[in-house]
């Protein structure tokens, strides 16, 4: 039986962080992953997605300026774009493996499952560890509908050899919206988004979502809310997606690919958690203390999407990793998620941090709120971005910024200023006292302050 001070299940960013820190501290560390080493973000998520989305964004900008100083109608070559994307993803697994080897970490290209409180089977190898970290990431939620096997998942979408002409996205969250914008700009003939609730991007500020929805409609993407998908039927001409309206009326949408964008859950099913006595909630989430330690098995920790304590974002995986490092090697320091920004890479980009106005009022805050149309900002006008919005939320009296929600070209950069304000308790006057380059995301921030 192989024995370790720490064994990590999953080679994503959280797993790499903790494994590396403990190995550097002199621990015997092992790590396993049945999938290529590197995790979701570098291989199947934000990094490759951003390569594709950026190309679509550049093409969109050129088209907007056609007749305004540019003469172009750029066409996205899907083959070339995917080849470029692979220059980012293909080196990752070997690079991660080399890092493990240099750090003296034993690595296994095998699945792992618990056989006891501190024991595991890793492929054909029996392992015993003083501590185990679950960092297995997330996987698409199972919808339990007829024809679910016909879904194209986000992993698959990022590996498509050719862009389908007709696409239906099931779910109106950030994955569906980003890919829908990408597909439409890359030349898909028909793009449809089906959302169960009454609006897309449910967790974001309504005004910012309205700006993105208007831009999406102008792009030609068909958003259908209040649609419950009930089945996917395959035939010789592609797929029929069967959806029911709240009125009971049944509709059928034709597609060459049906993309799952209906949410993700922690990837825990293959771990045999019961064998280790690891407690879960009724909906399957791990029960963890403030240091991300299992409430029922003191040897086990979790981090990142598998822990599902903070939003499912790369910065949160790093926050969780550092928290587990401190719990194992120091006195412990729980992760702080406040001030973590989220960006949806549509056009316009949508960015959010802190409370929405409704959530802040529900918490009992007295508020000063400033919101408006950001399409008149210079940074939006020179890009001819017609759909734009901002809202900044501050506590009345103190001026402390508690939320910011942006939908405009510089949203992904400007939100970082507001994220610092939310995380560190800065007030409106603190940001007003700063000096920013003009025109820039920073100067936009000053124009948004209440």
N, C-alpha and C positions, 0 to 999 in steps of 0.2 A: 504493500500500500504506500503510495506517495504521500508525503506529509508536508504541509505548508503552514506558514503563519497566516497567510491570506490567500484565498482563492477567489478569483473574479470571474463571473459569468457574463460575458459580453465585452467586446473590444471597441465600443464607442468611446466618445470623449470622456464621459464620467469614469468609465472603467479604466481607460488609459491613465487618467490623472491620478486615481487612487493607487493603481498598481505601480506606477512610476515613483510616486512619493514614498510608498512603503518599501520598495526595493532600494531606493536611495538611503532609507533609514536602516538598511541592513537586514530587512525581513526576507524570508524565503517566500517568494510569490509565484503563483501559477495563474494562468488565465486561459479561458476557452471560448471559442465561438465557432458554431457550425457554418456560419456565413463568412464571406470574405472579411478580413480584418479591416476595421476602420469605423464601422457604425453607420448610422443613417445619414447624418449631415454631410460627410465628405463623399459618400458613395451613392446614396439613394434619396437625398433630400436637398437641403438648402444650397449646397455648393453647385452641384450639377444643374439644379433648377435655375439658379441665378445666371449661369452661363447662357441657358436658352432664353430666359426672360430678358436678359440684357440685349441680346440680338434683336428680339422683337421690339424692345423699347427704342433702340436706335433706329430701326426701320420706321417705327411710328413717328419719331421726331422728324425724320427726313420727309416723310409724307406730309406732315403738318406744315412744313416750311416750303413745300412745292409751290412755286409762284411767289414766294416771299424771300427770294434770294437764292433758292436752290431749285435746280431742275433735275428731279430724280423721282423714281418710283421703285425703290429697292425691293427685290424679291429675296425671300429667305430660301436658301438652298438647304433643305433638311439634312441631306446626307453630309454636307460639309459641316453643318452646325453640330451634328451628332459626333462627327469625327473630332471636332475641336473640343467638345464636352468630354470625350474620352481621354484627352490629354490631361485632364484634371483628375479623373476618377481612377484610371488604370494604374498609376504609380502608387496609389494609396496603400493597398494591402501589403505589398512588399516593403514599403517604407515603414509601416507600423510594425511588421514582423522584425525588421532590422532593429528598430528601437527597442523592442522587447529583448532581443538577443544581446544588444549592447548593455542593457540594464541588468542582465542576468535573470530575467523573468522566463520561467518555463511556459511555453505556449502550446496549445492544443487546438487543432482544426477539427474539433469534435463537439457534439452536443453534450451538455451536462445536465444531470438531474440528481436531486437529493435522494439519498438512501437512509439518512438519519439526520440528527440535529446538526452534526458537523461533518458528515460524510457524503460523498457524491460518487456517482459513476460518470466518468468523462470518457466517452467512447468505451473502450475496453479497459480503461485504467481506473482503479479504485483510488479515491483521494480522501484524505482526512485533513481538515483545516481548522485552525483556532478561530478564524474569522472568515466569513463568506460575504462577498458583495454581489448583489443581484443588480446588474446593469444591462439588462436585455432589451431595453428600448420598448417600442410600442408596435402594434400591428393593427390593420384595419378591423374595425368592429364588424362582427357578423350580423347581417340584417335579417337572416332567416326567411328570405324570399325565394320563390321558385326561380330557378335559373341563375342563382348567385354565382355559380361556377363560370359564368360568362363575363364577369367583371374584369376590366383592366384596372389594376391597382397602380398607385402612384409610382412604385418601383418599375412596373412594366412601361408606364407612359414615358418615363425618362430613358427607356431603351428602345422605343419604337423605331423600326427601320424605315418606316414611311409614315407620314402624317395622314390619318384617316380623313376622308372628305366630310363625313358626318359624325359628330361626337355628341354624346349625351353625358353630362356630369350629374351624378346622383349626390345631392347634398350641396348646400350653398355656403360652405365655409371657405377658409382661405386657400386650401389646396385646389378646390374646384375653380375658384375665381381666378387664381393666378394662371392655372393651366388653360382656362377658357380664354383669357386674354391672349396668352401665348398662341394658342391654336388658331384663333381668329386672325391674328396678325401674320401668322405663318402661312395662311392661305386655305385653312379649312373652309369648306363650302357652307356648312351649317353647324352651329354650335348652340347647344341648349343646356341650361342649368335647371335642374328640378330640385326644389327645396320644400321640405315638409311644412315649415312654419310660415309666418306671414311676411318674412323678409330674409334676405341673405345676410351673412356675417352678423349673426345674432348677438355676439358678445361685444360688438363695437358701437360707438356712439352713433345715434341714428342719423344726424346730419352729415357726418362723414360717409356713412354708408350710402346715403341718398346721392351724394356726389359721385361715388364709384358706380352706383347703379345707373345713373344717367350716362356716364361715360361708357359703361358696358353696353347699354342700349344703343348709343350712337355708333358703337363698334359693330353692331349687328348681331350681338349675342342675345339669344332669347332666354330671358329669365322667367321661369314659371314658379311662383310661390304657391303654398297651400296644396302641394302635390305629394301624395304618399305613393312611393313606388312599390308595386305589389309583385311584379314579375319581370323577368327578362326572357324573351322567347327568341330562339335562334332559328333562322331559316337560310335558304340558299342565297338570299340577298342581304344578309347582315343580321341585325337584331331589331326586335320590337320591344320597347320599354313600356310596360303597362303601368299607368299611374291613375290614381283616383283623386278627384277634387273633394273638398270638404262637403260639397253638395251631393256627393255620391256619383257624379258623372265620371265615367271611365274614359281615359284618353290613351292613345298609342303614339309613341315617338320613334321614328326610324333612326337607326344609327349603324355605323360601321364599327364603332367601339363604344362601350359603356364604361365610364370611368368612375370608380368608387372614390367619393370625396365626402363620405358621411360620418367621418370621425374615426379615431383610433383609441385603442385601449392598451394597457400594459401587456407586454408579451410574456406571460407567465405560465401558459397552459402546459408546456412541455417540461416544467421543472419538478413536478411531483412535490409540491409544497407541503402537502399533508404529511409526507414521510419525515419532514423536518419540524413538524409542529408549528408551521408559520401561519399565523392568524390572518384572515382576510375579512373585509366587510361583505355585506350581502351582495354588493355589486362587483365583488372580485378584487377590490383594491387592497394592497397590503396595509396592515395596521402598524404604523410606525410611531416612534416617539419623536421629540423635537430634533434629535440628532440623527434621524433617519435610520434608527435601529429598530428591528422587529420587536413588537410589544410582547411576543410570546416565545421568541428564541433569541437570546442575548448575543449569540454568535453571528447573527445575520444582519446585514445592512442592505439598503437599496438606494439607488441614485438615478437621476435623470427621469426619462419617461416611464421607466419601470416603477419608480417610486410614486409618481403622479402627485407630488406635493405642490409644485409650482406649475406655471404654464409650460406647455410642451415646446421648449425653445432651447437652442444650443447654449445661450448664456446660463440658463437654469441648470443644464447638465454640469457645467463648470462650477456653478455655485454649490450644487449638491456634492460634487466630487471634493471640493475643498472642505465642505462640512464633514464628510466622512473621514477625510484625512485627519482633520483636527480631532474627531472623536476617537480615532484609532491611535494617533501619535501624540496628542496633546490632551488638554482638559475638555475639549469639545466646545463648539460654537455653532449653534443652529443656523441654517441658511436664512438669509433675509431676501425675500422676493420683491419687496416694495421697490418701486422705481425701475422695474424691468420692462423695457419697451417691447412692443410687438409691431412688426411691419408686414403688411400684405403687399406683395410686389405686383400689383395691378398698375394700370395707367389711368388716372393718377395713383401714385402710391398712397396707401392708407397706413397711418401710424398712430399708435395709441400708447399711453402710459397712465397709470393711476386710475382713479375713479372716473366712471362716466358721471354726468350730471345727476341722472336718476339715482345711481348707487350712492353718490355723495349725500344727496338729500335724504335718502333712506337711512344713512348713518347718522343723521341729525346735524350735519354741517349747515351753518349759515354761509351763503356763498356770494362771491362776486364772480360773474361769468361774462366773458366776452366771446362772441362768435360772429361769424360772417362768411361772406363769399371771398375766397382767396384768389379768384381768377384775375383780379385787378392788381395783384402783386406783380412787380416787375419780373420776378423769377418765374411766374406763370405766364405772363403776357408774351415774353420773348420766345417762349416755347409754344405759344398759341394753345395753351391748355385752358379749355373753356369751363371745365367742371372742377371746382375746387372749393374747399371748405376748411374752416378752422374753429376750434372751440378750446378755450383755456379756462380752467376752473380753479379758483382760489378761495381760501377760507376768508370770510369777511372779518375785518378787524386786523388780524395778524398778517393778511396778505399771503400766507403760506400756500404754495401751489400744490394742489392735490390731484390734478388731472389735466391732460392735454390730448386732443384728438384732431388729427390733421389728415386732409386728403388733398394733396397738391404735389407738384413735382419734387420739391425739396423735403417732403415729409420724412423720408428715411434718415435724413441728416438732422433736421431741426428737432426731431423728437429726442435726440440724445441730450440736447440742452435741457429740455423739460424733464427727462429721466434723471439727470443729476439733481435738478431742483426737487423732485419728488423724493428721491432717495435720501437727500441730505437736509431736507426741511427748509429749502430756500424760499424766500418770499418774492413777490412781484418786484419790489424795489431792489432786491439783490440783482435780479436780471436786468432791470432798467439801468442800473449803475454800471453795467459792463459795456465795453466798447466792442463792436463787431465790424468785420469787413463788410463793405457794401458794393454791389448787391450780393447777398449770400443768404444761406440758411439762417445765419445768426441775425442778420438785419431783419429777416422775416419774423424771427422770434419777438423782437422788440415791438413790431407792429401788431402782434397778436395779444400783447399783455393787457389785462384789465386795468 
